């Protein structure tokens, strides 16, 4: 495709577009460490919420209130997925 574009226009688009590689500015190592700790904390809270919701679901099955335990399981799974996927989502936009 690039060869066809070059042949038709006489321009080489690869030479026009600069090769950009993002890099963190100096001094942000502490901020990156803080973000990693926050991410770890969110994942641990999601895991704790999952285990608590699973326990509540097991207990609530005797009383007929399973839906609250199921909602907790779904919410904690979504929290864990978003916490793990946040880095990939941010990389798409940056």
RODO-2510 file (C-alpha; in nm, 4 decimals, decimal comma):
residues 94
     n   res          X          Y          Z
     1     x     0,0000     0,0000     0,0000
     2     x     0,2844     0,2402     0,0836
     3     x     0,4588     0,1541    -0,2433
     4     x     0,1391     0,2297    -0,4364
     5     x     0,0969     0,5634    -0,2599
     6     x     0,4610     0,6496    -0,3256
     7     x     0,4283     0,5603    -0,6934
     8     x     0,1106     0,7670    -0,7381
     9     x     0,2142     1,0810    -0,5502
    10     x     0,5896     1,0697    -0,5759
    11     x     0,6136     1,1195    -0,1974
    12     x     0,7348     0,8741     0,0594
    13     x     0,4919     0,8985     0,3563
    14     x     0,7257     0,6980     0,5773
    15     x     0,9893     0,9694     0,5491
    16     x     0,7381     1,2480     0,6254
    17     x     0,5830     1,1081     0,9438
    18     x     0,8287     1,1222     1,2359
    19     x     0,8898     0,8173     1,4491
    20     x     0,7535     0,9127     1,7918
    21     x     0,8364     0,7110     2,1007
    22     x     0,6865     0,8465     2,4227
    23     x     0,9046     0,8578     2,7309
    24     x     0,8349     0,9722     3,0839
    25     x     0,9798     1,3061     3,1902
    26     x     1,2535     1,2970     3,4532
    27     x     1,1389     1,2891     3,8127
    28     x     0,8133     1,0940     3,7718
    29     x     0,9444     0,7674     3,9129
    30     x     0,7801     0,8361     4,2492
    31     x     0,4477     0,9111     4,0822
    32     x     0,4693     0,5900     3,8804
    33     x     0,5411     0,3955     4,1989
    34     x     0,2398     0,5577     4,3662
    35     x     0,0163     0,4601     4,0726
    36     x     0,1434     0,1013     4,0939
    37     x     0,0630     0,0908     4,4665
    38     x    -0,2843     0,2326     4,4086
    39     x    -0,3460    -0,0255     4,1351
    40     x    -0,2322    -0,3040     4,3673
    41     x    -0,4634    -0,1730     4,6414
    42     x    -0,7630    -0,1593     4,4082
    43     x    -0,7003    -0,5166     4,2944
    44     x    -0,6711    -0,6347     4,6570
    45     x    -0,9956    -0,4560     4,7498
    46     x    -1,1664    -0,6112     4,4481
    47     x    -1,0439    -0,9541     4,5526
    48     x    -1,1588    -0,8973     4,9106
    49     x    -1,4975    -0,7802     4,7805
    50     x    -1,5220    -1,0901     4,5634
    51     x    -1,4480    -1,3216     4,8558
    52     x    -1,6886    -1,1350     5,0847
    53     x    -1,9619    -1,1435     4,8209
    54     x    -1,9052    -1,5156     4,7637
    55     x    -1,9385    -1,5757     5,1366
    56     x    -2,2504    -1,3599     5,1519
    57     x    -2,3954    -1,5451     4,8531
    58     x    -2,3401    -1,8787     5,0264
    59     x    -2,5011    -1,7509     5,3469
    60     x    -2,7871    -1,5710     5,1678
    61     x    -2,8867    -1,8835     4,9776
    62     x    -3,0508    -2,0039     5,2989
    63     x    -3,2545    -1,6841     5,3410
    64     x    -3,3527    -1,6263     4,9773
    65     x    -3,1484    -1,3063     4,9230
    66     x    -2,9026    -1,4404     4,6687
    67     x    -2,9393    -1,1419     4,4356
    68     x    -2,7401    -0,9095     4,6672
    69     x    -2,4525    -1,1567     4,6795
    70     x    -2,4630    -1,1976     4,3030
    71     x    -2,4563    -0,8191     4,2515
    72     x    -2,1526    -0,7957     4,4770
    73     x    -1,9747    -1,0666     4,2782
    74     x    -2,0442    -0,8922     3,9481
    75     x    -1,9321    -0,5516     4,0790
    76     x    -1,6088    -0,6902     4,2255
    77     x    -1,5285    -0,8733     3,9002
    78     x    -1,5854    -0,5516     3,7027
    79     x    -1,3604    -0,3584     3,9448
    80     x    -1,0796    -0,6126     3,9042
    81     x    -1,1109    -0,6130     3,5242
    82     x    -1,1017    -0,2326     3,5065
    83     x    -0,8077    -0,2101     3,7470
    84     x    -0,6041    -0,4563     3,5422
    85     x    -0,7112    -0,3077     3,2083
    86     x    -0,6511     0,0560     3,3124
    87     x    -0,2882     0,0506     3,2012
    88     x    -0,3782    -0,0896     2,8602
    89     x    -0,6631     0,1613     2,8206
    90     x    -0,4331     0,4524     2,9073
    91     x    -0,1648     0,3266     2,6658
    92     x    -0,4181     0,3425     2,3821
    93     x    -0,4845     0,7122     2,4381
    94     x    -0,1312     0,8251     2,5206
***
